[in-house]
Amino acid sequence: MAELKAFVCGHPIAHSRSPKIHGHWLKRYDIDGSYTAIDVAPGDFGAFIGGLSAAGLRGGNVTIPHKEAAFAAVQRRDEAAEQIGAVNTVWLEDGVLWGGNTDAYGFAANLDHLSPGWASTGDVAVVLGAGGASRATIHALKQRGFTDIRIVNRTVARAVELADQFGDGISAHPQAATAELLGDASLLVNTTALGMHGNEGLPADPSTLPDHAIVTDIVYVPLETPLLAAARARGLKTVDGLGMLLHQAVPGFERWFGRRPEVTAELRKLIVADLDAKT
């Protein structure tokens, strides 16, 4: 049997941790396969994605700036990709190029893993930010039964656009309203870049959250962001963003290599060591 080949493409792509994640699983499950980072300039993306079969590639991951281009290029899409409006995973199935989005799955699976029962603590969530990650988060929250999802964004028009797209139970708010919105929230999610290394800042003050609230941040560099540190100091349950990266990789690996991998403490330790080495 020929070697199974998959990839991650973006521009730039050298920073991607995906080859380490998939490389770990290929070794662990003794699979004759490869997963390679490929730098694809925007002008070359159409030719690249159309040539997967000829290149012997079963599929791969698509990252910035190609997620919307991949959405347009694939022949079929899964429900998550349709709802989120972006594709981060592609695969060939019976000669048809499929596109999916595993970010919502990764977000929910991370919370399932580190805070079991998180979706049953209430029905109110506050989501900071209105970009692509926010779309994936809102999709996941709706799937898990949240009926009151409040989007807070610096540019309210973008939050309104998202609220209109996702429909009932989604509302848009300015940053000035954050403290008031947190008063009855069971979950606070930061999807902005605030708190990331080089972009220090606190996207919200968790002091007005109820005692049972959970705070999670999709930023994972640093692993404990200023928001998570403030929430922990307040005595709240916190969940860092690294697990979202690890769990979103699971469905793709299964599609390309035929084995559903596990997110283990060993894998997390490997990626944390890589993060520490590069920060």
VOKOL-254311 format. One record per residue (C-alpha): x, y, z; chain; residue number from 1; residue in one letter. Coordinates in steps of 0.05 Angstrom, whole numbers, plus 5000, padded with zeros to 4 digits. Each point is the difference from the previous one (the first is absolute). Layout:
    px    py    pz  seke  lumvo  bado
     X     Y     Z     A    NUM     A
...
END
This chain:
    px    py    pz  seke  lumvo  bado
  5000  5000  5000     A      1     M
  5026  5069  4982     A      2     A
  5019  5049  5054     A      3     E
  4941  5042  5023     A      4     L
  5016  5074  4991     A      5     K
  4967  5062  5030     A      6     A
  5020  5072  5011     A      7     F
  4987  5068  5031     A      8     V
  5003  5060  4954     A      9     C
  5002  5074  5015     A     10     G
  5041  5062  4987     A     11     H
  5044  5004  5041     A     12     P
  4998  4929  5029     A     13     I
  5067  4988  5035     A     14     A
  4969  5016  5069     A     15     H
  4948  4945  4995     A     16     S
  4998  4948  5055     A     17     R
  4957  4953  4959     A     18     S
  5058  4959  4973     A     19     P
  5022  4985  5071     A     20     K
  4930  4979  5020     A     21     I
  4988  4955  4940     A     22     H
  5071  4975  5000     A     23     G
  4991  4977  5072     A     24     H
  4937  4961  4983     A     25     W
  5031  4969  4937     A     26     L
  5057  4973  5043     A     27     K
  4955  4979  5058     A     28     R
  4953  4960  4956     A     29     Y
  5056  4974  4955     A     30     D
  4968  5027  4936     A     31     I
  5039  5004  4935     A     32     D
  4983  5072  4986     A     33     G
  5025  5071  4998     A     34     S
  4973  5069  5018     A     35     Y
  5037  5058  4970     A     36     T
  4996  5076  5006     A     37     A
  4995  5033  4931     A     38     I
  5005  5075  4990     A     39     D
  4949  5019  4947     A     40     V
  4995  5073  4977     A     41     A
  4928  5025  4990     A     42     P
  5009  5004  4925     A     43     G
  5020  4927  4998     A     44     D
  4946  4972  5044     A     45     F
  4950  4982  4945     A     46     G
  5050  4959  4962     A     47     A
  5025  4967  5064     A     48     F
  4932  4979  5026     A     49     I
  4979  4975  4931     A     50     G
  5062  4957  4994     A     51     G
  4996  4959  5064     A     52     L
  4984  4933  4967     A     53     S
  5055  5008  4948     A     54     A
  5049  5016  5056     A     55     A
  4980  4937  5038     A     56     G
  4970  5039  5058     A     57     L
  4939  4972  5036     A     58     R
  4983  5068  5030     A     59     G
  5025  5048  5052     A     60     G
  4990  5061  5042     A     61     N
  4991  5071  4974     A     62     V
  5019  5060  5042     A     63     T
  5007  5075  4993     A     64     I
  4991  5031  4949     A     65     P
  4966  4943  4961     A     66     H
  4939  4979  5041     A     67     K
  4949  5041  4960     A     68     E
  5033  4982  4934     A     69     A
  4995  4926  5019     A     70     A
  4927  5010  5017     A     71     F
  4988  5024  4929     A     72     A
  5045  4948  4967     A     73     A
  4973  4935  5029     A     74     V
  4944  4960  4966     A     75     Q
  4963  4980  5063     A     76     R
  5000  5028  5072     A     77     R
  4980  4973  5067     A     78     D
  4948  5036  5043     A     79     E
  5052  5035  5045     A     80     A
  5036  5030  4940     A     81     A
  4934  5024  4971     A     82     E
  4981  5034  5065     A     83     Q
  5068  5029  5015     A     84     I
  5015  5022  4929     A     85     G
  5071  4973  4999     A     86     A
  5036  4934  4987     A     87     V
  5060  4977  5040     A     88     N
  5000  4926  4981     A     89     T
  4996  4969  4930     A     90     V
  4998  4928  4977     A     91     W
  4988  4960  4937     A     92     L
  4942  4951  5003     A     93     E
  4982  4959  4938     A     94     D
  5034  5053  4957     A     95     G
  4961  5057  5031     A     96     V
  5036  5056  5037     A     97     L
  4966  5011  5067     A     98     W
  5010  5057  5049     A     99     G
  4985  5002  5074     A    100     G
  5011  5044  5060     A    101     N
  5025  4966  5063     A    102     T
  5010  5064  5042     A    103     D
  4931  4995  5033     A    104     A
  5012  4927  5015     A    105     Y
  5069  5017  5030     A    106     G
  4971  5055  5043     A    107     F
  4946  4956  5030     A    108     A
  5044  4938  5007     A    109     A
  5052  5041  5039     A    110     N
  4947  5021  5050     A    111     L
  4972  4929  5003     A    112     D
  5070  4975  5017     A    113     H
  5020  5053  5052     A    114     L
  4933  5021  5028     A    115     S
  4950  4943  4992     A    116     P
  4928  5023  5004     A    117     G
  5017  5071  4979     A    118     W
  4940  5005  4954     A    119     A
  4950  4983  5056     A    120     S
  5022  5057  5047     A    121     T
  4952  5050  4967     A    122     G
  4976  5028  4935     A    123     D
  5035  5068  4998     A    124     V
  5068  5009  4966     A    125     A
  5039  5064  4986     A    126     V
  5046  4996  4939     A    127     V
  5054  5053  4992     A    128     L
  5017  5015  4927     A    129     G
  4964  4992  4934     A    130     A
  5052  4969  4954     A    131     G
  5006  4930  4971     A    132     G
  5014  4967  5067     A    133     A
  4938  5033  5028     A    134     S
  4958  4968  4944     A    135     R
  5026  4931  5019     A    136     A
  4988  5013  5074     A    137     T
  4928  5023  4989     A    138     I
  4985  4939  4956     A    139     H
  5026  4954  5055     A    140     A
  4960  5036  5054     A    141     L
  4936  4996  4961     A    142     K
  5011  4926  4988     A    143     Q
  5009  4990  5075     A    144     R
  4936  5035  5018     A    145     G
  5019  5070  5020     A    146     F
  4940  5045  4987     A    147     T
  5028  5068  5019     A    148     D
  5066  5015  4966     A    149     I
  5025  5072  5006     A    150     R
  5054  5023  4951     A    151     I
  5043  5058  5024     A    152     V
  5044  5034  4949     A    153     N
  5037  5066  4992     A    154     R
  4965  5010  4934     A    155     T
  4927  4987  5016     A    156     V
  4980  4995  4927     A    157     A
  5041  4936  4993     A    158     R
  4966  4970  5061     A    159     A
  4932  5019  4971     A    160     V
  5019  4965  4935     A    161     E
  5016  4936  5038     A    162     L
  4937  5004  5043     A    163     A
  4958  5008  4937     A    164     D
  5034  4940  4968     A    165     Q
  4990  4953  5058     A    166     F
  4929  5022  5017     A    167     G
  4958  4991  5063     A    168     D
  5034  5007  5067     A    169     G
  5062  5037  4974     A    170     I
  5009  5073  5017     A    171     S
  5053  5053  4985     A    172     A
  5029  5049  5050     A    173     H
  5054  5054  5008     A    174     P
  5061  4989  5045     A    175     Q
  4973  5051  5050     A    176     A
  4943  4952  5017     A    177     A
  5045  4941  5018     A    178     T
  4998  5005  5076     A    179     A
  4924  5002  5001     A    180     E
  4995  4942  4950     A    181     L
  5044  4955  5043     A    182     L
  4954  5004  5061     A    183     G
  4960  4937  4984     A    184     D
  5047  4965  4951     A    185     A
  5021  4928  5011     A    186     S
  5055  5003  4947     A    187     L
  5048  5054  4977     A    188     L
  5039  4987  4936     A    189     V
  5056  5044  4973     A    190     N
  5009  4992  4924     A    191     T
  5041  5065  4991     A    192     T
  5076  5005  4996     A    193     A
  5002  5041  5064     A    194     L
  5044  4965  5050     A    195     G
  5044  4967  4948     A    196     M
  5076  5010  5005     A    197     H
  5014  5067  4968     A    198     G
  4927  5022  5008     A    199     N
  4995  5004  5075     A    200     E
  4934  5023  5030     A    201     G
  4939  4977  5038     A    202     L
  4940  4992  4953     A    203     P
  4951  5000  5058     A    204     A
  4999  5004  5076     A    205     D
  4972  4934  5027     A    206     P
  4984  5030  5069     A    207     S
  4926  5008  4984     A    208     T
  4990  4927  4979     A    209     L
  4960  4953  5044     A    210     P
  5039  4951  5044     A    211     D
  4981  4940  4957     A    212     H
  5024  5031  4934     A    213     A
  5054  4969  4956     A    214     I
  5050  5044  4963     A    215     V
  5036  4975  4937     A    216     T
  5048  5034  4952     A    217     D
  5017  4975  4930     A    218     I
  5068  5033  5005     A    219     V
  5053  4949  5022     A    220     Y
  5064  5042  4996     A    221     V
  5007  5012  5059     A    222     P
  4964  4939  5027     A    223     L
  4972  5041  5058     A    224     E
  4977  5067  4971     A    225     T
  4986  5062  5042     A    226     P
  4926  4983  4996     A    227     L
  5010  4929  5026     A    228     L
  5046  5025  5055     A    229     A
  4949  5051  5022     A    230     A
  4944  4948  4999     A    231     A
  5042  4950  5039     A    232     R
  5017  5053  5052     A    233     A
  4925  5012  5006     A    234     R
  4991  4926  5015     A    235     G
  4966  4982  4934     A    236     L
  5010  4937  4958     A    237     K
  5045  5015  4940     A    238     T
  5016  4962  4936     A    239     V
  5059  5019  4956     A    240     D
  5000  5001  4924     A    241     G
  5052  4947  4985     A    242     L
  4949  4944  5003     A    243     G
  4959  5032  4944     A    244     M
  5061  4995  4954     A    245     L
  5012  4927  5019     A    246     L
  4927  4977  4996     A    247     H
  4985  5035  4934     A    248     Q
  5054  4956  4969     A    249     A
  4965  4935  5017     A    250     V
  4946  4995  4945     A    251     P
  5049  5016  4944     A    252     G
  5050  4948  5022     A    253     F
  4945  4948  5002     A    254     E
  4978  5018  4929     A    255     R
  5069  4998  4969     A    256     W
  5032  4943  5039     A    257     F
  4940  4956  5021     A    258     G
  5013  5001  5074     A    259     R
  4966  5046  5052     A    260     R
  5056  5027  5043     A    261     P
  4998  5018  5074     A    262     E
  5020  5066  5031     A    263     V
  5044  4977  5057     A    264     T
  5041  5032  5055     A    265     A
  5062  4977  4961     A    266     E
  4978  5039  4938     A    267     L
  4984  5062  5041     A    268     R
  5068  4996  5034     A    269     K
  5035  4995  4932     A    270     L
  4965  5063  4973     A    271     I
  5009  5039  5065     A    272     V
  5075  4986  4996     A    273     A
  5000  5025  4929     A    274     D
  4964  5063  5020     A    275     L
  5049  5012  5057     A    276     D
  5059  4991  4953     A    277     A
  4973  5053  4952     A    278     K
  4977  5054  5049     A    279     T
END
